[in-house]
């Protein structure tokens, strides 16, 4: 017996007269005075099955017992629908299966929600994820993901990259993001960590002579969950020996284009735009700017050095946004509240009406020369940020993005990819009172800045780069440190003593003494990329079995407690939550 000759979405007019078997789930069932119509569904679509009791009493008896989501096998002749019964909205809408055999293969209880119901709460969707995945949305998203992953693999292997699997049980790195740890029964008191990324292993592979490595890696980090973050995520992990950073960019751009082409979409043009970190922060207030609209930040620091408005005159930095709309008092109040949420003390503004007249409480403190600099088109508004550069960038960048959405400035038909380059190597942590890595401690130093490592760490520029798509960071990479003495210097700037470095990263330092070639790579966030391709706001919609916002997995009930005897065997004692200590983290890419 063959369960099915075609998939449910495949029958067409050319198949009329053929005897077929179909199998799938029952959608709608309609009883029209004896004739029973059943929408039989699988992932390819729907085919209407008609059961006539005059032709097949046994099939009719089975049909009357069918309920939603029963699994059925139907057999019969494919016939043309009556002209007035043709459904142009279905690919199979010109035909139907006239069943003379109908088997109930599996029954279903009453469902907690209807398949493809859009009003189901997320917790319920995740609790019954197997039902949610049956729906069109999740089927489309998961199959889109499979197509993209396949395209990545074909492309990488066409360039000579080798897929190498790296360990899931590895060494904990206390300086990193919080690890998920695994106790070792045979070595009480010792723990493996699940990998936050294959960072160190892929660097070791370059020293081992693999030259071009890739894998679709699973990365696991104990971080707070949000729309673009899960405990587990997939990464197109890439490393190359002897590369310039442009070589890495070309490879990743090709992978992106290959994914677009595999989905039948117009690929973005190469090369992608490139912009130094300092320029991105100054012009857009963000290191992942959305370039689909032109609302840029302008600098007025020098213009306002002698201003009578003391807040401007005394500020380290004064910048402004020129908004192409005359904003109301209520709109300005709302934007000021938004600015305060991002750390600003307020929001100075100039509003120019349709005649070009200005209204603002600060206008009387500004000279005609200052007003001339700020004046835009009639019916426009100027929003100011004044203070430390990082704060001003953060506030104006957030307002820029919000106004872009609210004023309809974003061209949703455009795709803008951008390489953000030349990040600082370090940033100062007020909380910890020390320098921390902007990306991770293995990021290469711009050669001309090596002499500044000890004397002026904040001025050191790295060889790191991020890829941004429409304002979303897709991943990070860098040219790595391959010299032991330079790696040790970076560790010292980070407050890691030589002894601590040896204990935590001794194996890496040893590897660097064994002929380490220059190398670099990239970690590309697969799930975030898929979510954007699918038009989904949350990466949970492209992952088969994601965690809920609480960090739990509602379908299986994980995480759970362990029996006392198992904890004893592992040498573990559960302590009260109040005894835990947090820490600041860096993440590896």
C-alpha positions in Angstrom: 0.0 0.0 0.0 1.2 3.5 -0.8 0.2 6.1 1.7 0.1 8.8 -0.9 0.7 9.3 -4.6 0.9 13.0 -4.5 1.1 15.7 -1.8 -2.2 17.4 -1.0 -1.2 20.7 -2.7 0.0 19.0 -5.9 -3.0 17.7 -7.9 -3.8 19.8 -11.0 -6.1 19.7 -14.0 -3.5 17.6 -15.9 -4.1 14.9 -13.3 -7.8 14.6 -14.0 -8.8 11.0 -14.5 -6.0 9.6 -12.5 -6.5 7.4 -9.5 -4.7 8.9 -6.6 -4.1 8.4 -2.9 -3.6 11.4 -0.6 -2.8 11.6 3.1 -2.8 14.5 5.5 -4.8 16.3 8.2 -8.5 17.1 8.0 -9.2 20.8 7.9 -12.8 21.8 7.4 -15.5 19.1 7.0 -18.8 20.1 5.4 -21.8 17.8 5.3 -24.2 18.8 2.4 -27.1 16.5 2.8 -25.2 13.3 2.2 -22.2 14.5 0.3 -19.3 15.2 2.6 -16.5 17.6 1.7 -13.2 17.5 3.5 -10.3 19.8 3.1 -7.3 17.5 3.3 -4.1 19.4 4.2 -0.3 18.9 4.4 2.5 21.4 4.2 2.1 21.7 0.4 -1.5 22.9 0.5 -5.1 21.7 0.5 -7.0 19.3 -1.8 -10.8 19.0 -1.5 -12.0 15.4 -0.9 -15.6 14.5 -1.8 -17.3 11.5 -0.4 -20.6 10.4 -2.0 -22.5 7.7 0.1 -24.1 6.4 -3.1 -20.7 5.6 -4.6 -19.0 4.4 -1.4 -21.1 3.8 1.8 -18.1 2.7 3.8 -16.1 5.9 2.9 -19.2 8.0 3.8 -19.5 6.3 7.2 -15.8 7.1 7.9 -16.3 10.7 6.6 -19.2 11.4 9.1 -16.8 10.5 12.0 -14.1 12.8 10.8 -13.2 15.8 13.0 -10.6 18.6 12.8 -7.0 17.4 12.6 -7.8 13.7 12.2 -5.1 12.1 10.1 -6.7 10.6 6.9 -5.8 8.6 3.9 -8.1 9.1 0.9 -8.1 7.1 -2.3 -10.1 7.7 -5.5 -10.3 9.4 -8.9 -9.3 13.0 -9.4 -12.1 14.9 -11.2 -12.8 18.4 -12.4 -14.9 20.6 -10.1 -18.2 21.9 -11.4 -17.6 25.4 -13.0 -19.5 27.1 -10.1 -17.4 25.3 -7.5 -14.0 26.2 -8.9 -11.9 28.0 -6.2 -9.4 30.4 -7.9 -7.7 31.1 -4.6 -6.3 27.5 -4.3 -3.7 26.0 -6.6 -5.8 22.8 -6.5 -9.0 24.8 -6.9 -10.0 23.3 -10.3 -10.0 19.7 -9.1 -11.2 17.5 -6.2 -10.6 13.9 -5.2 -13.8 11.7 -5.5 -13.0 9.3 -2.8 -14.2 5.7 -2.8 -11.8 4.9 0.1 -11.3 6.9 3.3 -9.3 5.7 6.3 -9.0 7.4 9.6 -5.4 6.8 10.4 -5.2 8.7 13.6 -7.7 10.7 15.7 -7.3 14.0 17.4 -8.7 15.4 20.6 -10.4 18.8 20.5 -7.6 21.4 19.9 -6.7 24.1 22.4 -6.7 26.5 19.4 -7.4 26.3 15.7 -4.5 25.8 13.3 -3.5 29.2 11.8 -5.6 31.2 14.4 -3.7 34.5 14.7 -5.1 35.4 18.1 -3.4 32.7 20.2 -1.3 33.9 23.1 2.4 33.1 22.7 2.7 30.9 25.8 -0.1 28.7 24.5 1.5 28.5 21.1 4.8 27.4 22.7 2.9 24.9 25.0 1.4 23.2 21.9 4.3 24.0 19.6 3.6 20.9 17.5 0.2 22.3 16.6 1.6 25.7 16.0 4.2 24.3 13.5 1.4 22.7 11.5 0.2 26.1 10.6 1.2 27.9 7.4 3.3 30.6 9.1 5.6 28.2 11.0 5.8 25.8 8.0 6.9 28.7 5.8 9.4 30.1 8.2 11.1 26.7 9.0 11.3 25.8 5.4 12.7 29.2 4.5 15.4 28.5 7.1 16.2 25.2 5.6 16.6 26.7 2.2 18.9 29.4 3.5 21.1 27.0 5.5 21.4 24.8 2.4 22.5 27.8 0.4 25.1 28.8 3.0 26.6 25.3 2.9 26.7 25.1 -0.9 28.3 28.6 -1.1 30.9 28.0 1.6 32.0 24.7 0.3 32.3 26.1 -3.3 35.0 28.4 -1.8 36.9 25.6 -0.2 35.7 26.1 3.3 35.7 22.9 5.4 32.8 22.1 7.8 34.5 21.2 11.1 32.4 20.3 14.2 33.7 21.8 17.4 32.9 20.6 21.0 29.7 21.3 22.9 31.5 20.6 26.2 34.3 23.0 26.7 36.1 25.2 29.2 34.3 28.0 31.2 35.8 31.4 30.7 34.9 33.6 33.7 35.4 36.8 31.7 32.7 35.8 29.2 28.9 36.1 29.2 27.3 33.8 31.7 27.9 30.2 30.9 25.6 27.2 31.0 27.7 24.7 32.9 27.6 20.9 33.0 28.8 19.0 36.1 31.2 16.1 35.5 30.2 13.0 37.5 33.6 11.3 37.2 35.4 14.5 38.3 33.4 15.9 41.2 33.6 19.7 41.6 34.6 20.2 38.0 32.4 21.6 35.2 32.3 21.9 31.5 30.7 24.9 29.9 28.4 24.9 26.9 30.0 27.0 24.1 29.0 30.7 23.8 30.6 30.4 20.3 33.4 28.3 18.8 35.7 31.4 19.0 38.8 29.8 20.4 38.4 26.5 18.6 38.2 28.1 15.3 41.3 30.2 16.0 43.1 27.0 17.0 42.0 25.4 13.7 43.8 28.1 11.8 47.0 27.3 13.7 46.3 23.7 12.9 46.4 24.4 9.1 42.7 24.1 8.2 43.0 27.4 6.4 39.2 27.9 5.7 36.8 26.7 8.4 33.0 27.1 8.7 30.1 25.4 10.5 26.5 26.2 11.4 27.3 26.4 15.1 25.0 26.3 18.0 25.9 29.0 20.5 24.6 28.9 24.1 24.6 31.9 26.4 22.9 32.5 29.7 21.5 36.0 28.8 18.2 37.7 29.4 15.8 36.9 26.5 14.3 39.4 24.2 13.0 39.6 20.6 16.4 39.0 19.0 17.9 36.8 21.7 17.5 33.2 22.9 19.6 31.0 25.2 20.5 29.0 22.0 21.1 30.4 18.6 22.7 29.4 15.4 25.7 31.1 13.9 27.3 30.8 10.5 30.8 30.6 11.9 33.7 31.4 9.6 37.4 31.7 10.0 40.2 32.2 7.4 44.0 32.1 7.5 46.0 35.0 6.0 43.0 37.3 5.3 42.6 41.0 4.9 39.4 42.1 6.4 38.1 42.8 2.9 38.5 39.1 2.2 36.2 38.2 5.1 33.6 40.8 4.0 33.6 39.4 0.5 32.9 35.9 1.7 30.0 37.0 4.0 28.5 39.2 1.3 28.5 36.3 -1.0 26.7 34.1 1.6 24.0 36.8 2.0 23.6 37.1 -1.7 23.4 33.3 -2.1 20.6 33.2 0.5 18.6 35.9 -1.3 19.1 34.0 -4.6 18.0 30.7 -3.1 14.7 32.3 -2.0 14.2 33.8 -5.5 14.8 37.4 -4.3 16.9 40.1 -5.8 20.2 40.0 -4.0 21.8 43.2 -2.6 24.6 44.7 -4.7 28.2 44.2 -3.8 30.2 45.6 -2.2 28.1 46.5 0.8 28.5 50.0 2.2 31.2 50.6 4.7 31.3 53.2 7.5 33.7 53.7 10.5 32.2 53.4 13.9 32.9 57.0 14.8 31.1 58.2 11.7 28.1 55.9 12.4 27.8 57.2 15.9 28.1 60.9 14.8 25.7 60.8 11.9 23.1 58.3 13.1 23.7 58.0 16.9 24.0 54.2 16.6 26.6 51.6 15.7 23.9 49.7 13.8 22.1 52.5 11.8 19.1 52.0 9.6 20.1 53.7 6.3 16.7 53.4 4.7 15.9 57.0 5.6 18.0 60.1 5.5 17.3 61.8 8.9 20.9 62.5 10.0 22.4 64.0 13.1 24.4 67.3 12.6 27.0 68.8 14.8 26.7 72.2 16.4 29.4 72.1 19.0 31.6 74.8 17.5 28.6 76.9 16.4 27.3 77.1 20.1 30.7 77.6 21.9 29.8 81.3 22.5 26.1 80.8 22.8 24.1 82.7 25.4 22.2 79.5 26.0 24.5 78.2 28.7 23.5 74.5 28.4 24.8 74.6 24.8 27.9 76.7 25.6 29.0 74.5 28.5 28.2 71.1 26.9 31.0 68.9 25.7 29.0 68.1 22.6 25.9 69.7 20.9 24.2 67.9 18.0 20.8 68.2 16.4 18.2 66.4 14.2 16.3 68.4 11.6 12.8 66.8 11.4 10.8 67.4 8.3 7.6 68.1 10.2 6.2 70.8 12.5 5.8 68.9 15.7 3.0 69.7 18.2 3.5 70.4 21.9 2.1 67.0 22.7 4.4 65.3 20.3 7.4 67.2 21.7 6.4 66.2 25.3 6.3 62.6 24.3 9.7 62.8 22.6 11.1 64.5 25.7 9.9 61.6 27.8 11.5 59.2 25.4 14.8 61.2 25.7 14.7 61.0 29.5 14.2 57.2 29.2 17.5 57.1 27.3 19.4 59.1 29.9 18.8 62.7 28.6 17.9 65.5 31.1 15.4 67.1 28.7 14.9 68.0 25.0 15.6 71.4 23.6 13.9 72.2 20.3 13.1 74.8 17.7 9.8 74.6 15.7 9.6 76.5 12.4 6.0 77.0 11.2 4.8 77.2 7.6 5.9 80.8 7.4 9.3 80.0 8.8 8.7 81.7 12.1 10.3 80.0 15.1 8.7 79.1 18.4 10.7 77.8 21.2 11.6 78.7 24.8 15.3 78.7 23.9 15.0 80.9 20.7 15.5 84.1 22.7 19.0 82.9 23.8 20.2 82.1 20.3 21.8 84.6 18.0 20.6 85.2 14.4 23.8 83.4 13.2 22.9 80.3 15.3 19.3 80.3 14.2 20.5 80.5 10.6 22.5 77.4 11.0 19.6 75.5 12.5 16.8 76.8 10.2 15.4 74.2 7.8 12.5 74.2 5.5 9.2 75.7 6.7 7.1 73.4 8.8 10.1 71.6 10.4 11.5 71.0 13.8 15.0 70.9 15.2 15.7 68.6 18.2 18.9 69.1 20.2 21.1 66.9 22.3 23.8 68.4 24.6 26.2 66.7 26.9 28.8 63.9 26.7 29.1 62.5 23.1 28.0 59.0 24.0 24.9 60.2 25.8 24.0 62.6 23.0 24.4 59.9 20.4 22.3 57.5 22.3 19.4 59.9 22.8 19.4 61.4 19.3 19.9 57.9 17.8 16.8 56.6 19.6 14.7 59.6 18.6 15.9 59.3 15.0 14.7 55.7 14.8 11.4 56.5 16.5 10.7 59.4 14.2 11.7 57.4 11.2 8.9 54.9 12.0 6.3 57.3 13.2 6.7 59.8 10.3 6.8 57.1 7.6 10.3 58.0 6.6 11.6 54.4 6.3 11.5 53.0 2.8 10.3 49.5 3.5 11.1 48.4 0.0 14.8 49.1 0.4 17.5 46.7 1.8 20.5 48.5 3.2 23.5 46.4 4.3 26.4 48.1 6.0 29.8 47.2 7.4 30.5 49.2 10.5 34.3 49.2 11.0 37.1 50.4 13.3 35.4 50.0 16.6 37.3 50.9 19.8 39.2 48.0 21.2 38.1 48.8 24.8 35.4 50.6 26.7 35.6 51.8 30.2 33.3 50.1 32.7 32.2 52.5 35.5 30.6 49.6 37.3 33.8 47.5 37.4 36.3 50.3 37.4 38.4 48.9 34.5 38.7 48.6 30.8 36.6 45.8 29.2 36.6 44.5 25.6 34.2 46.2 23.1 33.9 42.8 21.3 36.1 40.2 22.9 39.7 39.9 24.1 41.0 38.1 21.0 40.2 41.0 18.7 43.1 42.3 16.7 44.6 45.8 17.3 45.0 48.3 14.5 48.8 48.0 13.9 49.6 51.7 14.3 47.7 51.7 17.7 49.7 49.0 19.4 52.0 51.6 21.0 48.9 53.1 22.7 47.8 49.9 24.5 49.3 50.8 27.9 49.4 54.6 27.6 45.9 55.4 26.2 43.7 52.3 25.9 40.6 54.3 25.1 42.2 55.6 21.9 43.1 52.1 20.5 41.1 51.1 17.4 40.4 47.5 16.8 40.3 45.4 13.6 36.7 44.4 14.3 33.6 44.9 12.1 29.9 44.4 12.4 27.4 43.7 9.6 24.1 45.6 9.8 20.9 45.1 7.8 18.2 47.7 8.0 19.3 48.7 11.6 19.7 45.1 12.9 23.1 43.7 13.7 23.6 40.4 11.9 26.9 39.5 13.4 30.4 40.5 14.3 33.9 39.6 13.4 37.5 40.7 13.4 41.1 40.1 12.4 42.4 38.2 15.5 45.5 38.6 17.6 48.0 35.9 16.6 51.0 36.9 18.6 51.4 35.7 22.1 53.1 38.9 23.5 50.3 41.1 22.0 47.6 38.9 23.4 49.2 39.1 26.9 49.4 42.9 26.7 45.7 43.1 25.9 44.9 40.8 28.8 46.9 43.1 31.1 44.9 46.1 30.0 41.7 44.2 30.8 43.0 43.6 34.3 43.9 39.9 33.7 47.2 39.1 35.3 49.7 36.9 33.6 48.9 34.2 36.1 45.1 34.5 35.5 45.7 34.5 31.7 47.7 31.3 32.0 45.0 29.6 34.1 42.1 30.7 31.8 43.7 30.8 28.4 47.0 29.0 28.8 46.2 26.6 26.0 45.6 29.5 23.6 48.8 31.2 24.5 50.6 27.9 23.9 49.0 27.6 20.5 50.2 31.1 19.6 53.8 29.9 20.3 53.5 27.1 17.7 53.5 29.1 14.5 50.2 30.9 14.4 49.3 32.5 11.1 47.4 35.8 10.8 43.7 34.9 10.8 40.2 36.4 11.0 36.6 35.6 10.6 33.0 36.3 11.4 30.0 35.0 13.4 26.8 35.5 11.4 23.5 35.3 13.4 21.5 32.9 11.4 18.2 33.2 13.3 18.2 37.0 13.3 18.9 36.9 9.5 16.0 34.4 9.0 13.6 36.5 11.1 14.3 39.5 8.9 14.0 37.5 5.7 10.6 36.1 7.0 9.4 39.5 8.1 9.1 38.3 11.7 9.6 40.7 14.7 10.9 37.9 16.9 13.5 35.2 16.3 11.2 32.7 18.2 9.1 32.6 15.0 12.0 31.0 13.0 13.1 28.5 15.7 11.2 25.2 16.0 11.3 24.9 19.7 12.3 28.2 21.3 12.3 29.3 24.9 9.6 31.6 26.2 10.5 35.1 27.5 10.7 33.6 31.0 13.5 31.2 29.8 11.2 28.2 30.1 10.3 25.6 27.5 6.5 25.3 27.9 6.0 22.2 25.8 8.3 19.9 27.8 8.1 21.9 31.1 11.9 22.4 31.1 13.8 23.5 33.1 13.0 21.2 36.1 14.4 20.3 39.4 16.6 17.2 39.9 16.1 14.5 42.4 18.3 14.8 45.5 20.1 11.5 44.7 21.1 12.8 41.3 22.4 16.1 42.8 24.3 14.1 45.4 25.9 11.9 42.8 27.1 15.1 40.9 28.3 16.7 44.1 25.9 19.6 43.7 24.1 21.6 46.4 21.3 24.0 45.4 21.8 27.4 47.2 19.2 30.2 47.8 18.9 32.7 44.9 20.0 35.5 47.2 23.5 34.0 47.5 24.2 34.3 43.8 26.5 37.0 42.4 26.2 38.6 38.9 28.9 39.9 36.7 29.3 42.0 33.6 30.2 40.1 30.4 31.7 40.2 27.0 30.6 37.8 24.2 32.7 36.0 21.6 31.9 36.0 17.9 
